[in-house]
Amino acid sequence: MTKFYEQSPEERRAQLIAEGALTALDAECLAESGLHADVAANLSENQIGQYALPIGVARNLTVNGVVRQVAMATEEPSVVAAASNGARLANLNGGVKASAEPHRVTAEVVFDGLANDGDAERVMAQHRALLFAVAETAHPSAVKRGGGLKELTCVRRGRFFVIQLTIDPSLAMGANLANTIAEAVATAASGLLDQPALVAILTNGSSELVRAEVTLSPATIATKAGNGAAIAAKIAALSDLAQSDPLRVATHNKGIMNGIDAAVLATGNDTRAVAAAISAYSKGQPLSTWQLEGDQLVGRIKLPLPVGVVGGAISALPKAQAALRLGGFDTVANLQMSLAALGLVQNLAALRALAGPGIQAGHMALQARALAMAAGATGTEIEAVAAKLTPKVRDLASARQLLNELRGKQ
């Protein structure tokens, strides 16, 4: 049987349909080359065209016993290959276990230079019911779904008095919901304090964390260059290096984000919001750790993942909806836990490559086709040129020379 990565896109879609992971309608949607012109025009300002990225799929990522097919929008073939390989290794050990805290988004209403914060806090406490009523009136549909404003606290930040709002956005990421509620509460609070608010806006910082963990038998991660125990020890050492080397931690975390970013983008979520939340949380520390515990290698990751499964661009982009259905992501928690698991197995594949044969051999082999296309190859020329780009001769100049030679023979 032909391996999944060896098939044509049409054959891959057909296999996913046969497996029950993809509907025929979603397969047709994913096969389309671009957005409808009206959708594109209304999703961007000053729209002049469309920017296409291929959608790959990380195969059979097992999270809490459920097998997921995770769509990934990326221009880097090694990212999808590594994610699938990491998922395969995790599956040899029972898959990834994950958990997610309740999905919340935080907004802040900020006052500058109040004469007496204690008085302000007492006023807010006295009118707490009013402020919650204002929040409900601002977005009643959120309350009907069980969401809306859940907590209101007052804190001092230097000279600023901050009313912190914790909001349940239900199935949405929640940015627009948070801003709507924050502005309504700001208007009411300004009247109560007889002073206009400095600002009322969501914060992309998040204290709600998603966790994932995988326990690996060293025998399952052996490579041609090293036995499993040696590879596991090197992975643990690389993890320790990321704890102490600020240059290494940047690359360590980038490897994790290779997978997460691609899946966030494919599902129509806000990659900038996710990056901002993770950056604020990590403070230059590694997002994952790998440790030897007894005779097992245990990988753990925790990070905030502010995403949704409805609303905004998610509901406007047919391919984002198809990606969500492909993965079975019907709740925010399911998507968050799968994203965390994806980041962890992506990290595993990268560290295993570093501990074994090195990162460049597999990476450049997958880049050969990109070099062929950059040289101008089309159609069957792409594979013909890529096949001749050996490890010692793999650059753009060589690709152009090979293409010219190929065309000269035709």
Stockholm file with secondary structure:
# STOCKHOLM 1.0

chainA/1-410         MTKFYEQSPEERRAQLIAEGALTALDAECLAESGLHADVAANLSENQIGQYALPIGVARNLTVNGVVRQVAMATEEPSVVAAASNGARLANLNGGVKASAEPHRVTAEVVFDGLANDGDAERVMAQHRALLFAVAETAHPSAVKRGGGLKELTCVRRGRFFVIQLTIDPSLAMGANLANTIAEAVATAASGLLDQPALVAILTNGSSELVRAEVTLSPATIATKAGNGAAIAAKIAALSDLAQSDPLRVATHNKGIMNGIDAAVLATGNDTRAVAAAISAYSKGQPLSTWQLEGDQLVGRIKLPLPVGVVGGAISALPKAQAALRLGGFDTVANLQMSLAALGLVQNLAALRALAGPGIQAGHMALQARALAMAAGATGTEIEAVAAKLTPKVRDLASARQLLNELRGKQ
#=GR chainA/1-410 SS CCCGGGSCHHHHHHHHHHHTSSCHHHHHHHHSCSCCHHHHHHHSTTCCCCCCCCEEEEEEEEETTEEEEEEEECSCHHHHHHHHHHHHHHHTTTCBEEEECCCCEEEEEEEESCSCHHHHHHHHHHTHHHHHHHHHHHCHHHHHTTCEEEEEEEEEETTEEEEEEEEECTTBCCHHHHHHHHHHHHHHHHHHHTSCCSEEEEESCCCCCEEEEEEECGGGGCBTTBCHHHHHHHHHHHHHHHHHCHHHHHHHHHHHHHHHHHHHHHTTCCHHHHHHHHHHHHTTSCSEEEEEETTEEEEEEEECCCCCSBSHHHHHCHHHHHHHHHHTCCSHHHHHHHHHHHHHHHHHHHHHHHHTTCSHHHHHHHHHHHHHHHTTCCTHHHHHHHHHCCTTSCSHHHHHHHHHHHHHHC
#=GC SS_cons         CCCGGGSCHHHHHHHHHHHTSSCHHHHHHHHSCSCCHHHHHHHSTTCCCCCCCCEEEEEEEEETTEEEEEEEECSCHHHHHHHHHHHHHHHTTTCBEEEECCCCEEEEEEEESCSCHHHHHHHHHHTHHHHHHHHHHHCHHHHHTTCEEEEEEEEEETTEEEEEEEEECTTBCCHHHHHHHHHHHHHHHHHHHTSCCSEEEEESCCCCCEEEEEEECGGGGCBTTBCHHHHHHHHHHHHHHHHHCHHHHHHHHHHHHHHHHHHHHHTTCCHHHHHHHHHHHHTTSCSEEEEEETTEEEEEEEECCCCCSBSHHHHHCHHHHHHHHHHTCCSHHHHHHHHHHHHHHHHHHHHHHHHTTCSHHHHHHHHHHHHHHHTTCCTHHHHHHHHHCCTTSCSHHHHHHHHHHHHHHC
//
